[in-house]
């Protein structure tokens, strides 16, 4: 997946929610985000030798990472403000708030900032594995960008 498409997914999936429905994302209406995601999917269909079932996993994985990072960043300031040298923030603190713990390499923002020469498929797989390591309830259920 190229950086432009990865950026579209990231830009389209970080934002605010009102109640349980996404209303605006990065200041854009949900319809604009939906159109951007469909345009990215159309580009993948038109300009890739991959079948839809082959890129479905990586794309869903990126959407998952975007949402997980959004939730992580919502609670991180509060948890870090309460942390002390004797009681640092742990993955259990995030779990208690119903949020997945994400190490830096498991965040979509990290993947977007990787240099052009990096293999994004491997980086997405590593991110998924790290999410599973720190959140045992997700072990062996997250999509992968490449086959193991």
C-alpha positions as CSV (number, residue, x, y, z in Angstrom):
1,X,0.0,0.0,0.0
2,X,1.5,3.3,-0.9
3,X,1.9,6.3,1.4
4,X,-0.8,8.4,-0.3
5,X,-3.5,5.7,0.3
6,X,-2.2,5.2,3.8
7,X,-2.5,8.9,4.4
8,X,-6.1,8.9,3.1
9,X,-7.1,6.2,5.5
10,X,-5.4,8.0,8.4
11,X,-6.9,11.4,7.5
12,X,-10.3,9.8,7.1
13,X,-10.5,7.9,10.3
14,X,-9.3,10.1,13.1
15,X,-11.8,12.5,14.5
16,X,-14.7,13.1,16.8
17,X,-17.8,11.1,17.5
18,X,-21.2,12.3,18.8
19,X,-22.9,9.5,20.7
20,X,-22.1,6.3,18.8
21,X,-22.1,7.8,15.3
22,X,-19.2,9.5,13.5
23,X,-20.4,13.0,12.6
24,X,-17.3,14.8,11.5
25,X,-13.7,13.6,10.9
26,X,-10.9,16.1,10.8
27,X,-13.5,18.8,10.2
28,X,-15.1,17.0,7.2
29,X,-18.5,15.5,7.1
30,X,-18.9,11.8,7.2
31,X,-20.0,11.8,3.5
32,X,-16.6,13.3,2.5
33,X,-14.7,10.7,4.4
34,X,-16.8,7.9,2.9
35,X,-16.1,9.3,-0.6
36,X,-12.4,9.5,0.1
37,X,-12.4,5.9,1.3
38,X,-14.3,4.7,-1.7
39,X,-12.0,6.6,-4.0
40,X,-9.0,4.9,-2.3
41,X,-10.7,1.5,-2.8
42,X,-11.4,2.3,-6.5
43,X,-7.7,3.2,-7.0
44,X,-6.7,-0.2,-5.4
45,X,-9.2,-2.0,-7.7
46,X,-8.1,-0.1,-10.8
47,X,-4.3,0.2,-10.3
48,X,-3.5,-3.1,-8.5
49,X,-3.1,-6.6,-9.6
50,X,-4.6,-7.7,-6.2
51,X,-8.1,-9.0,-5.9
52,X,-10.4,-7.3,-3.4
53,X,-10.0,-10.2,-1.0
54,X,-6.2,-9.8,-1.1
55,X,-6.2,-6.1,0.0
56,X,-9.2,-6.3,2.2
57,X,-7.1,-7.5,5.2
58,X,-4.5,-4.7,5.1
59,X,-7.1,-2.0,4.5
60,X,-9.3,-3.2,7.4
61,X,-6.1,-3.5,9.5
62,X,-5.3,0.2,8.9
63,X,-8.9,1.2,9.7
64,X,-8.6,-0.8,12.9
65,X,-5.3,0.9,13.8
66,X,-6.7,4.3,13.1
67,X,-9.6,3.8,15.4
68,X,-7.5,2.1,18.1
69,X,-5.0,5.0,18.1
70,X,-7.8,7.6,18.2
71,X,-9.2,5.9,21.4
72,X,-5.7,5.5,22.8
73,X,-4.9,9.2,22.3
74,X,-8.2,10.2,24.0
75,X,-7.3,8.6,27.3
76,X,-3.5,8.8,27.3
77,X,-3.2,12.4,28.6
78,X,-5.4,11.6,31.6
79,X,-3.6,8.4,32.4
80,X,-0.1,9.9,32.1
81,X,-1.2,12.9,34.3
82,X,-2.0,10.4,37.1
83,X,1.1,8.3,36.7
84,X,4.0,8.6,39.1
85,X,7.5,7.2,39.2
86,X,6.4,4.5,41.6
87,X,3.2,3.8,39.6
88,X,3.8,4.2,35.8
89,X,1.0,3.8,33.2
90,X,0.6,0.1,32.1
91,X,-1.5,-1.7,29.6
92,X,-3.8,-2.6,32.4
93,X,-4.7,1.0,33.0
94,X,-5.8,1.3,29.3
95,X,-7.7,-2.0,29.5
96,X,-9.5,-0.7,32.6
97,X,-10.7,2.2,30.4
98,X,-11.8,-0.2,27.6
99,X,-9.0,1.0,25.4
100,X,-6.3,-1.0,23.6
101,X,-2.7,-0.4,24.7
102,X,-0.6,0.6,21.7
103,X,3.2,0.8,21.7
104,X,4.6,3.4,19.3
105,X,5.3,0.9,16.5
106,X,1.6,-0.3,16.6
107,X,0.2,3.2,15.9
108,X,-1.0,4.3,12.5
109,X,0.8,7.6,12.9
110,X,4.1,5.7,13.2
111,X,3.3,3.7,10.0
112,X,2.6,6.9,8.1
113,X,5.9,8.5,9.3
114,X,8.0,5.6,8.0
115,X,10.6,6.3,5.3
116,X,9.6,5.5,1.7
117,X,12.0,2.6,1.5
118,X,10.3,0.7,4.4
119,X,8.2,-2.3,3.6
120,X,4.7,-1.2,4.7
121,X,3.3,-4.7,4.6
122,X,5.8,-5.9,7.1
123,X,5.4,-2.8,9.2
124,X,1.6,-3.4,9.3
125,X,2.1,-7.0,10.3
126,X,4.5,-6.0,13.0
127,X,2.0,-3.5,14.3
128,X,-0.8,-6.1,14.4
129,X,1.5,-8.5,16.3
130,X,2.4,-5.9,18.8
131,X,-1.3,-5.1,19.4
132,X,-1.9,-8.8,20.0
133,X,1.1,-9.0,22.4
134,X,-0.1,-6.2,24.6
135,X,-3.8,-7.1,24.3
136,X,-4.1,-10.8,24.7
137,X,-7.9,-10.9,24.0
138,X,-7.0,-10.1,20.3
139,X,-4.5,-12.8,19.8
140,X,-4.7,-14.4,16.3
141,X,-7.8,-12.4,15.2
142,X,-6.3,-9.3,13.6
143,X,-5.9,-9.0,9.9
144,X,-2.4,-9.2,8.4
145,X,-1.0,-7.3,5.4
146,X,1.1,-10.2,4.2
147,X,1.0,-14.0,4.7
148,X,3.2,-15.4,7.5
